[in-house]
Amino acid sequence: MAVFGVHAIVWGSVSTTVRQRSTPVELLGRVGGVYQLASIGGAALGALLGGVLARWTGLLTPFWVAGGAVALTTAPAWRRLSEVTRVG
């Protein structure tokens, strides 16, 4: 749990910095708002779907599905992250 907490703090700092560096000043508020909506809405939807999945298949399944989803989204995003960090 401590490692997850540290990960959340580091991710929050890094993602906010990269997002702000790559966004025009006049759009910072809107981009931040959309990010928060997607983040909180995605967490709520994921909790709902994870609960349904756990009810049908067992408690371990949502964790495996989430791990697979993270792996699938990390691969294409990794190259794009290096492009964004070069901005500025």
Residue, then its C-alpha position, 0 to 999 in steps of 0.5 A: m500500500a505504501v508503494f501504491g501511495v508513493h506511485a500515486i503522488v509521483w504520477g500526480s506530480v508528473s502527469t500534471t507537469v507534463r500536461q501543463r507544459s504541453t497545453p497552451v496557457e489559454l486552455l489550461g483550465r479546460v484541459g485540467g477540467v476534462y482530465q479531472l472529469a475523465s479521471i474521476g468518471g473513469a474511477a467511478l465506472g471502473a469501480l462499478l464494472g469491477g464490482v460486477l465482474a468480481r460478483w460474477t467471477g470472483l474477487l481476483t478477476p478485476f485485478w487481473v483485468a485492470g493489470g492487463a488494461v494498464a499493460l495495453t495502454t502503457a505500451p502505446a503511450w510510452r513513446r508519446l510520453s517521450e515526445v511530450t516531455r521534449v516540449g518547451 
